[in-house]
Amino acid sequence: MATISLAEPLPLSERLLRPWNAFWFAPRDAATLSVMRIAVGAVALYWEASYTLDLMRFFGPDGFFPLVDVQLARGSTFPRSYFELASDRTVIWAMHGAGLVVLALFTAGLFTRITSVAALFVVLSYIHRAPAVASQAEPILAMLLLYLCLGPCGARYSIDRILQRRRAAAKPGASVASNEPGPSWTATVSTRLIQVHLAMAYAAMALAKLNDGFPLVDGEGTYHAWWMGEAAWWLAARPYSPLLDVTGGLTNNVLLVNAWTHAIVLFEAGFAIFIWRPAFRRCLLWVAVPMWLSLAVITGLAPFCLLMLVGNLAFVAPEAMQRRFGASAG
């Protein structure tokens, strides 16, 4: 009878598929996704609530964006937003309130499998009804909500988990340990999709800055603010945009402006490449905090910067989340 040696090399197909399957499908805990659900839901709730004072201006029948013009601009009359199904002000206000409730339930983790999909539908309804007011934050928000729908983002730190533990405790002879959520391959797929998409976003931002430029007034040459090291100044000097005016400290500090500008590009390019290396991951994640907070100050794009920080959480191991927030927390 023929025997197979343990030292016999694996077929090429199996050697290639093993790392692929381990990367995408090796089961992992849902602690990271659950923390991200809370953070993404909170930003989404703030984002929708910010429309309240101008709800009729943006989504009303007599607002800035008539439905006919929006449909003409996108080339389709098929409804992509539930706001397109209503023309009465009372109904629009009711839809707005229902959207806030859905996002609140998603953030708290109640009926998460349903509210995660509903939360994505709510956000997309606002984006599709008034695309002209969308900023850099909306694509990142929609992306995170989409991938959170795919994984068990309510398995931990949620009302669903609290109710599940109470039901288990009510059963005779049931143990808390036996009711703990186990690792899931869907949590891995959801996390990996966020990681890959986020790394691509970082790479796209870095490439956009390296290719940025506009012709000079005299028509001779092109001005590249990022290559020249002056882009940080132009971001901070824009009127009405920054959360805080820091131009006073940058006016006579050319070296600081140059260093800050080049650091932004290097960080974005380096993140896309080196975040996959565990030796660099912790450093990049810590550097991301002051980087995005400072960009929020000088650009005024606080939701976008916060969402990028939230997206970075996908690279934090579930074990680290459990040590910080508790392994068996409801």
MOUR-V597716 format. One record per backbone hydrogen bond with DSSP energy under -1.0 kcal/mol. NH is the residue of the N-H (numbers start at 0). CO is the residue of the C=O. Records with the same first field share a line. If there is no record, write none. Layout:
# MOUR-V597716
NH = CO / CO
This chain:
# MOUR-V597716
7 = 4
14 = 10
15 = 11
16 = 12
17 = 13
19 = 15
20 = 16
21 = 17
22 = 18
23 = 19
24 = 20
27 = 183
33 = 29
34 = 30
35 = 31
36 = 32
37 = 33
38 = 34
39 = 35
40 = 36
41 = 37
42 = 38
43 = 39
44 = 40
45 = 41
46 = 42
47 = 43
48 = 44
49 = 45
50 = 47
51 = 48
54 = 51
57 = 53
58 = 54
59 = 55
62 = 59
63 = 56
69 = 65
70 = 66
71 = 67
72 = 68
73 = 69
74 = 70
75 = 70
83 = 80
84 = 81
85 = 82
91 = 87
92 = 88
93 = 89
94 = 90
95 = 91
96 = 92
97 = 93
98 = 94
99 = 95
100 = 96
101 = 97
102 = 98
103 = 99
104 = 100
105 = 101
106 = 102
107 = 103
108 = 104
109 = 104
113 = 110
114 = 110
115 = 111
117 = 113
118 = 114
119 = 115
120 = 116
121 = 117
122 = 118
123 = 119
124 = 120
125 = 121
126 = 122
127 = 123
128 = 124
129 = 125
132 = 129
133 = 130
140 = 136
141 = 137
142 = 138
143 = 139
144 = 140
145 = 141
146 = 142
147 = 143
148 = 144
152 = 150
154 = 151
156 = 328
157 = 329
158 = 107
159 = 108
161 = 157
162 = 158
163 = 159
164 = 160
165 = 161
166 = 162
167 = 163
168 = 164
169 = 165
173 = 170
178 = 175
179 = 176
183 = 27
187 = 183
188 = 184
189 = 185
190 = 186
191 = 187
192 = 188
193 = 189
194 = 190
195 = 191
196 = 192
197 = 193
198 = 194
199 = 195
200 = 196
201 = 197
202 = 198
203 = 199
204 = 200
205 = 201
206 = 202
207 = 203
208 = 204
209 = 205
210 = 206
213 = 222
215 = 220
218 = 215
222 = 213
227 = 223
229 = 224
230 = 224
233 = 229
234 = 230
235 = 231
236 = 232
242 = 296
243 = 296
250 = 246
252 = 249
256 = 252
257 = 253
258 = 254
259 = 255
260 = 256
261 = 257
262 = 258
263 = 259
264 = 260
265 = 261
266 = 262
267 = 263
268 = 264
269 = 265
270 = 266
271 = 267
272 = 268
273 = 269
274 = 270
276 = 273
279 = 276
280 = 276
283 = 279
284 = 280
285 = 281
286 = 282
287 = 283
290 = 286
291 = 287
292 = 288
293 = 289
294 = 290
295 = 291
296 = 292
297 = 293
298 = 294
299 = 295
301 = 299
304 = 300
305 = 301
306 = 302
307 = 303
308 = 304
309 = 305
310 = 306
311 = 307
312 = 309
313 = 310
314 = 311
315 = 312
320 = 316
321 = 317
322 = 318
323 = 319
324 = 320
325 = 321
